[in-house]
Amino acid sequence: MKKFIWTINLALLFLASSCTPNGPSMEETGLIPIPQTISIVSGSLALDANLSIQLIGTDPRLKTVGDHLANRIRPATGFEIPVGVPDGAIVLELILG
């Protein structure tokens, strides 16, 4: 009987530890500032010489975030990433409020 109870407890422990949400949490994404929402969609993003970053919003901090992202991408790709272009493949929007 004692062995049966330990087996049940062990099974419940494994079951409880496997009940995690799909995908990374906001804290695990490593994005700063942490976005209010993240949408997972199909498709791909090519990191090539045509990559650019569009900014939506007027807060000057948005340009700082765009520049930071471009500077983080640059060492891995070797490309100069323009920030603030009208039709960027990466879109950053800052909504205050």
Secondary structure as GFF3:
##gff-version 3
##sequence-region A 1 97
A	DSSP	alpha_helix	2	17	.	.	.	ID=ss1
A	DSSP	beta_strand	53	56	.	.	.	ID=ss2
A	DSSP	alpha_helix	60	77	.	.	.	ID=ss3
A	DSSP	beta_strand	90	93	.	.	.	ID=ss4
###
